[in-house]
Amino acid sequence: MRELFERTMERDHPEVWRDLTPRLRETFHARVEEQLAQVVDDITVQIRDHIDELIDIKMLVVRLSEENPELTNRLFHEVGQREFRFMIRFGFVFAFVMGIPLIPLMELIPTWWMLPLAQAVIGYATNWVGIWMIYEPRGPKKIGPFKLQGLFLRRQQEAAKAYGDVMAEDVLTLENLGYELLYGPKADRTRELIEAAVRPAVDRAVGAAQPAVRAAVGSREYERTRESVADEAVEPALAPLADPEFNRERADRIRELVAERMSNMPTEDFVETMRSATREDEWMLVAHGALFGIVGGLLHYVVFGL
């Protein structure tokens, strides 16, 4: 704040600032620094009360995930380990069972393309059903003695905790939130809030000398200087959010918050949140199933002949 105030005065009113005695300059600096605690409190309260107007958390998560694909990979490796193991076991059993009818089918239609085609259908269906079983049905459904529900949804509490760990460490960090506040799509609103909190601090720092200062530099120049100080204070005000140690200290709180919100999230929203990161690539997974089926069918002919 000291550097900011001095830089602004030297830029806007160099003659007035140089004419002040060192003692008077220190008096101004001391009065400005006295306002810091109040300014920080005001800014924090304003951001807290208007956070939904300043940051679109959903868009932030989506944007960071798109910019850093490795985050999505890590998220699903940590959150979906059990589901991945299920898909491997399910794929083995389902494909084996589906392959049994191929024996009479191959006898009925003994052509070279039948096996690769049937294997492609089985591979496609195996992966598609596997994905469906992870997310569907969204609500528990009883079929006789069995209760069916999406695998992710059965352990929403556990998945929420793992999700919170990834979010707190790599996505919803204070540094990322601070950057979003200053440079995100709603940054103008953040700057307005910070400037509004700083302007009164300049007046309080000048104190009883305000009329004399206005007379010396002119009301218009005084207002311009006050606006300059407020404008330059925006980025330094949020600079502490980039501090690594501060981020580590607050990561636990963010982790708890995200896990709590995810745990209490309605089923529909939970499914959409978990699936949004992979939905665009699901076609690739089922296509791989079909492709491997074709390759497996052709390999069979290479090994065993037609």
ABEGO torsion letter per residue (X at the ends): XAAAAAAAAAAABAAAAAABBAAAAAAAAAAAAAAAAAAAAAAAAAAAAAAAAABBAAAAAAAAAAABAAAAAAAAAAAAAAAAAAAAAAAAAAAAAAAAAAAAAAAABBBAAAAAAAAAAAAAAAAAAAAAAAAOBABBBBBEABBBBBAAAABAAAAAAAAAAAAAAAABBAAAAAAAAAABAAAAAAAAAAAAAAAAAAAAAAEAAAAAAAAAAEAAAAAAAAAAAAAAAAAAAAAAAABAAAAAAAAAAAAAAAAAAAAABBAAAAAAAAAAAAAAAAAAAAAAAAAAAAAAAAAAAAAAEX
